[in-house]
Amino acid sequence: MQLSRYLKNYDTFIAALIGFVAVQIFCSYSGIGISPDSIMYTSAARSLNTTGTLHTFNHIPIVDFPVFYPIFLGTIMFITRTDPVIYGAILNSFMFAALIYTSGWIMHRFVPASRVYKWLILVAIILSPALLQAYSYLWSETLFILETLFFLVAFREYLLKHTVKTLIIAAAIAAIACVTRYAAVTIVGTGGLLLLLDRVLPLKKKIVHIIIYGFVCISLLVSNLVFNAFMSGTTTGPREPSITSFGKNLYYFGTVMCDWMGLTPNQYFLATPLAVIILVGFIAALAYNYYRRRLTSYENLAITFALVYGLFIILSSTFSRYERINHRLLAPIYIPALWGYTSWGLLLLKKITNITTRRIVATVFIAMMLGFVTKEFLIDRNRYIDQIEDDYGNPGYTDDSWLESPFAAYLKHIDKSMFKPKVTIYTDAHEAVYFFSGMSSYLVPHKFFKKDIAKFYQKKQFYLIWFKNLENPELINIKDIEKVKKLKMIKDFGDEGAIYEYDSLNQN
């Protein structure tokens, strides 16, 4: 009986299996994609298993990222006795399947519900280039996106029952999400906004519930930030001010939306107007649902989260510098935004009484969705050809440019005794040094932090491992260093880079 209940949504189960296979396909050539962030997570997970601490490869606490995802990886590593780089593809395949199944479970409860609509959206989720990219890498977004859907389910249960128990469950999920990604404060904001808009709760009870919700939501995050401040002196690591304006970030947000809608870079002139239309549309939909007292629907919860998260990314990018707004950063709102801008079709069809008109509208909607998923499929197909058929792999430290690199091969078998004890190793890519050699190293200073640069140039002795193809414009470069220090080359790898030594005591 229990098994049949879970298999009742057989179409969702089949879609989840297809999603599992899709991630496996994109990880089939060289395994899970590994980026610098992935190495941070992995090294902390390894540290948790070997020393019981959440330290990164350079022996400092992990503060740039919240602690839960490394703990999650470390726990699986402890149970399976397998490294995250090895089990990453299987883990992400299961999480993507869970994401698809949860999405189907939620859509089955849309009001009104439609099986055809559900099938079309499930296909769009499976084929989403943004989601497939995220789940092809060892990134915390893979867990965070799933937590977001769990929160929507839990918070809707609260909105229906208004019990303290359901409120605490939803808040607990939000709390865990906040220590998975700092951007999960948007989940907290989503729940807080809906609590404020809720007309059912009496004012006194509403105030009590907001206090309970807020306290539980931020409990783990505050603990994480206090720990970071105690261990490193900063709450989230060193942060630089943004170099992009609000208008520019709105444009970048719009370019991602253009890509998701199948538009080409030649049509990016539509980016800013499209971003404004999308965000204003979410605000209008939320206001409409508030007026019609439909705050408890899954569609409204999805719209609210998409609005809060989208505004957060644009505004935070305006005040703090991190990677430019891209598919990875906005992947968490792909499903909520898709629901928000398609579920209205179900309401429209319900209101149309004329059968012929209803069929025409349904046909137009289906044709539009088929065109949308076809464009997604073509993007995925091109990625498959580039990364799998052409034997390249997911871009990152496991792709062919590194697998076939003499520099990487040298680091894998490097004689560590060539480095004098207690002499610091600097680099422009400390994740790469650790990933290939297992050695700890430190980044050369950021150009923004002048005191760190001055301190670096006061060093009497150091080694420098320099990757030419990974040069970061935000760091001082090799030419800057050579203007101040006379470097001795130890090993030259041509266009790939070199290993240098600086020793003020042995200068010619």
N, C-alpha and C positions, 0 to 999 in steps of 0.2 A: 504493500500500500504506500509506504513512504517513498520507495523508489519511483513508483508510478506518478506520485505527486510532483517529484522533481523533474521527471521526464515529460510532464504534461506540455511544457513549452518545448516540444521537440525541435521546432525550428530554431529557437534560441540556442539550444544545445548543439545543434549542427553548426550554427554560425560560430559558436565559441571554438569548436574543433577546427574550423577553417582558419580562424584567427590564430590559433596555436600553430598551425602549419605555416601560415604566412610569416610569422616571426622566425620560425625555424629556417625557412627558405632564405631570408635575408641575413641569417647568421651562418649559413651553410658553408661559406667559403673559408672564412678565417675566424669564426666564432663571434662572440659578442663584441660590439664596438667599444673601443677604449679611448676615452678622451682624458685631458688633464684632470677634470673633476672625478672621473671614474677611478683614477689612480689614488686620489685623495680618499675616496670612500673605501677602496680596497685595502689600502695600507692601514687605515684605522681599524677595519674589520680584522685584519691579520694581527694588529697590535692587541686588540681585545682578546684574541685567542692565545697569544704568546705571553703577554705581560699583564693582562687584565686592565689595561689602560686604553683610552681612545686617543692615541697619538698617531700623527701622520708619519710618513717616512723620514721627515727631518726632525723627528723626536720632540715635536711640540704638540700640544692639544689641538684637536680639530675644532676651530672656532669660526672659520669662514662659512661652515655649513652646520646645520643642526645635527644632533647626535643620533636620531632614531634610525635613519637609513643605514649608517655603518653598524649600529647594533643589530639591526635586522639581518644584514649580510653576515655579521659575525656569528649570530645565533645559528643561521643555516650552515655556516662553515663548521661550527662546533658539532652540530648534529650529524652532518654528512661527511665530515673530515675531508672536504673538497674545497678548493680555493674558489672565490667568487668569479675569477676570470674563466674558470672551467665550467661552473654550473650556471653562469649568468644567462646563457641563451635559453636553457630549460626554464629557469626561474621566470624570465620575462615572457616566455611563451605561455606559461600558466597564468601569469598576471594579466596578460592581454586577453586570454580566454575568459578569465574571471570578469574583466572589464566589459567584454561583449555580452556575457551572460547576464550581468547585473543591468546593463543597458536594456536588454530585451525584457528582463523582468519588470523594469520600471515602465517601459512603453506599453506593456501588457495592461498597465493600470492607468494609462492616460484616459481622460474623459473628454470626448469619446475616444474609444480605442479602435484601431484598424489593423488587421493582420497584414494587408498589403503595405500600408505605411510602415509598419514595423519591419517588414522584410527589406524595404528600400533603405531605411535608415541603418539597419544592421549592415547591409552591404556597404553603405557609405562609411561606416565606422571601420569595417574591416579593411577597406581600401584607402583609408585616410593616409596620405603621405606623411602628415605631421605626426600622427600616432605611431605609424610603422617605423618612422625614424626614431622616435623616443624609445620605443620598445626594442629597438635593435642595439641599444647602448646601455651600459651599466650606469644609469642615471636615476636620481631620486624621484624624478617626475613619474616614473613608472608606478611607484607606490603611491605617490601623492594623488595622481589622477583617479586611481581606484578608491582611495580614501574619500575623495570628493563625492563620488557617487554614493558611497556608504553613508556619508553625512546627509545627503539629500533624502535618502530612505529613512534614516533615523529622525531627522528633523520634521519630516512630514508626519511621522508617527506621533511626534510631540504635538504638532499643530492640530491633529485630529483628537488627541486625548487630553492634552494640557495637564499631564501628571508630572510630578517632580522626577519620577523614575525615568520616563522617556526623555525628559529634558537633560538629565545627567548623562544618559547614554549618548545623546547627540553631542553634548559638550565634550565628553570624553574622546569621541572620535575626532572632534576639532582640535582637542589638546594634543593628541598624537600626531595629527597632521601638521601642527605648528612646530613640532620638533622633527618633522620630516623635511619640510621646506619652510623657510621664513615667510614666504609668500602666502602661507596658509592663514595668515591673519585675515585674509579675504574671506575665508570660511567663517571665522569668528564674526566678521563684519556682516556677512550674509545673514547669519542667524540673528544677530543683534538688530539689524534693520527690519527683519520680518517680525521680531518680537515687538518692536516699536509700532509697527503698522497693524498688528493684530488687534482687531476690534472685539474679539470674544472675551479676552481676559479683563477682569475688573482692574482698575488702576493700581490698587494696593497689591494685588496678586502679581500684576505685571512687573512692578518694581522689584518684588522679591525674586521672581523668576529671572529677571535680567541680572540681578546681583549674583544669583547662583550660577547662571550660565556663564557670566563673565569670569567669575572666580575659577570655575573648573576649566574653562577654555584656556586661560593664560597661565595656569599653574605650572605646567611642564615647561612652557616657553620661558617664563620668568626664572625658573630653576636653571634652565640651560644657559640663559644670558648671565645670571649671577655667577655660575660656574666659569663661564668664559672670561668674565671680568676678573675673577679671582685668579685664574690660571694665566691670563695673557695681558690683562690690563685694558682690554677692549671687549665690547659685548659681541660684536660680529666680525672681528678682525679689522684691519685698516681699510678704510673706505675713502675713495676720492670723490670730489664733487663732479657732477655731471658736466659733460661738454656738449650735450644736445638739448635744444630748447623743447618746450612743450609742443610747439607746432611741428618740429621735426619728428618727435616721438609719435605724435598723432599720425603723421605721414607714414612712418615705419609700421605702425599698427595697421594702417590701411593697406600697405603693400602685402602684408601677410594675408589679410582678408581677400585681396585681389587674387593671390595665389590659390587660396582655398576655393574661390569661386570659378577658378579655371581661366582667369584673365592672364594676359602675358605682360612682361615688363614694359612693352610699348604702351600699355594702358594704365601705367602707374600714375598718370595724371589724374586718375579717378580716386587715388588712394585716400587723400584727405577728405574729400566730400563723402566717400564711402564710409570712412571711419566715423564721421559725424553722424551720418544717417543710421549706422548700426547702433551706436551708443544712445542716440536720441530715441531710436526705436525701442530699445530695451527700457528706457525711462518711461516712455509712453505706455508700453505694455504693462509695466509694473503699476503705473498709476491707474490704468484701466482695470487691472485685476483687483486693486485695492477698492476702487469704486464699485465693482461688481461683486465684491466679497469672495474672490476666488484665490485667496492667498495660499490655500492649502494644496493646490494642484502641483504635481511634479513639474509641469511646464513653467509655472510661476517661480518655483524654487530654482529651476535651471536658469531662467532669465535673470533673476536677482543675482545669482552667483556670477554669471557671465558679465553683468554690468559692473559689479563690485571689483571683480578680478581685472577686467579690462582697464578700468579707471586707475586701479592701483598700479598696474604695470606702467601705464603712461606717465602717471605722476611721479612714481618712484624713480623712473628713468630720467626724469627732469631734474631731480635733486641729487641723485647718487649715480656714480658711474659703474656700470657693469656691461655685459655684452649687449650689443644693439638688439632691439626688439626683433625677434625672429620666430620661426615656427616652433622651436623648442620652448621658448618662454610662454607662448600663447597656446601650446597644445592642451593645457588643462581646460580651456574653454571651448575646445572644438565640439565636443558632444553637447554641452549645455547650449551653445550658440546655435548648433544645428537644430536642436529641439525648439529653441525659441523662435527661429525663423522658418520653421516648417509646420509645427503643430497647429498653427492658425488655420491651415488648410482643412484640418479635420473639423474645426468649428464652423468654417465656411460651408463645407459640404453638408453638415447637419442642419444648417439653417435654410438650405436650398430645398424647396419642396417639389419643384418641377423635376421629374426624373431625367428628361432629356438634358436640361441645363446641368443637372448634377453630373451626369455622365461626361459631358463636355469638359466641365471644370476638373473632374477627376482625371480625365485623359491628359489634359494639359499639365496637371501637376505631376503625373507619372512620367510624362515625356521629359519634363524639366529635370526630374530626379534621375532618370536614366541617362540624360546628357551629362549631369553632374558626376555620377559614378563612373561614366565612361571616361571622362577627363581624368579622374583619379586613377583609373586603371592604366591609362596611357602614361601618366607620370610614374607610376609604380613599375610599369614595364620598362621604361627607359632606365630607371634606377637598377632594375634587375639585370639588364644588359650590361650596364656600366660596371656594376659591382660583382656580379656573379658570373655571367657568361664570359665577360672579358677578364675574369680572374684578377680582381683588384681588392675586393672586400670592403667592409664598412670603413670610410675614411677615419683615420686615427692611428693609434700605435700598433694595430694589428693588420693594417692594410699592406699591400705589396711594396709600397715605397719604403716601408720600414723592414718588412720581411727580407727584402733584397738589398738592404742598405749595408755597405761595408762598415760604416760608422756604428750602426746598431749591432752588427755581428761582433765587432771588436769589443764593444761595451759588455756584451753577454759573457765574454770569456776574458775580461780584463784582469790583469794581475794587480790586485788591490795594493800589493806591497810597493808598487811604484809611487804611491802617494805617501809622503812623510806623515807620521802620526801627529795629530793635533794641529795639522795645517788645514784650514778651511777650504772646501771645494765650492766654488761659485759656478753658476751657469745661467743661461737664459731660458732653460727649460728643466727645472729640477724634477718634474714628474717623469720626463723621458729618461733622465739619468737613473732614477730609481727603478723604473719599469724594466729597463734593459740590463742594468748592472747590479741592482739591489743596494747600491750605495746611497748614502744620504748626501745631499748638497743643498746649497742655498741660492735663491734668486739674487742676481745683481739688483741694485736698488731701482725703484721706480723714479722716473724723472721728476715726478711731482714732489717727492719727499727729499728735499735738499739736505737735511741733516743726515739722512741715511747715506746719501752720496758722499758727503764729506767724511763720514765715518769709514766708508768703504775705501776711500783713497788714502786713509791713514794706515791701512793694513800694511805691515812690513813683509808679509809673505802669504801667498794663496795660490790655489790652482784654479784654472778656468776651463770649463768644458763648454764649448760654444757650438750651437747648431745654427748654421746659416739659414736653413730653410724654415726655422721656427722663430726668427727674429721678431720680437715684440716691440712695436713703436713706442709703447709706454715705458719700456725699460731703457736704461743707458745701453748703448750698443758698443760693439767691439772697437769701432773707430774712436768713440769717446774715451774708452779706457786706454787705448794705445797712445792717445795724446798726453796722458798723464803718467802711464806706467810703461816701462820697457818689458814686454812680455817675451818669454822664451818658449818657442814652439816645441812641444814634446812629440806630438803626433799630428800629421796633416791628413785630412780626408777631402781635400779639394773643395768642391762646391758644397759639400755636406757640412763642413765645419772643421774644427781642430781642437786639440787639447793643449793648453798653455800652462806655464808656471811663471809666477812672479816671486822673486826673492831679492829684496833690497840689499842683502848682505853679499850677494854674488853678482852684482851688476858690473859689466865691463866698462 
